[in-house]
Amino acid sequence: MPDVSAFCPSCGRSISSEPEVRAAAPSDAVLGAVAYLGALPAIAFLLIPAIKQKPFVRFHSWQSLLFTGATVVIGIVGKVLFLFFSILPGIGYLFSWLSMGILSIAVFVIWVVLLVKAATGRGYELPVIGPFATQLAR
C-alpha cells in the first residue's frame, strides 16, 4: 500500500494514526448542553459521582465554569471602559454604548455556539480557556 494512501484500497477503512473523534452519547450531549445553562448545573455535574466520570460532561462543565468566570471578568472590564468612555465629551458616550452592545452580543453568540455544539455531541474548545478546561477534565 502506498505511504500517501489515506484509505485501504480493499476495504475502504481509514489508515490514519490519529484517533477518530467520536460523538458523545445522546444522554451525555444533553448533560453537556445543560452544563452551559448556568454555573449551578456545571458544579452539580462535577460533584455527582455518576456524572463526573463521563469525560464529555466533565469537559463541558469545566469549560462552562471557566466561560462564566471569563464573562464576569469581561463584564467588569467593560463597565470600567464604559465609565471611562462615557466621561469623554462628544462621541464618547455613543462609543461606550456601542462597545457594550457589541461585547454583549459577542458573549451571547459564543454562549449559543457552546450550547449547540454540546447539544449535538461535539466537543468544542474555546481558544483561550478550552485547553485549560481539557486539562482540568482529566
C-alpha positions, 0 to 999 in steps of 0.5 A: 500500500502506498505511504500517501494512501489515506484509505485501504484500497480493499476495504475502504477503512481509514489508515490514519494514526490519529484517533477518530473523534467520536460523538458523545452519547445522546444522554451525555450531549444533553448533560453537556448542553445543560452544563452551559445553562448556568454555573449551578448545573456545571458544579452539580455535574462535577460533584455527582459521582455518576456524572463526573466520570463521563469525560464529555460532561466533565469537559463541558462543565469545566469549560462552562465554569471557566466561560462564566468566570471569563464573562464576569471578568469581561463584564467588569472590564467593560463597565470600567471602559464604559465609565471611562468612555462615557466621561469623554465629551462628544462621541464618547458616550455613543462609543461606550454604548456601542462597545457594550452592545457589541461585547454583549452580543459577542458573549451571547453568540459564543454562549449559543455556539457552546450550547449547540455544539454540546447539544449535538455531541461535539466537543468544542474548545474555546481558544483561550480557556478550552485547553485549560478546561481539557486539562482540568477534565482529566 
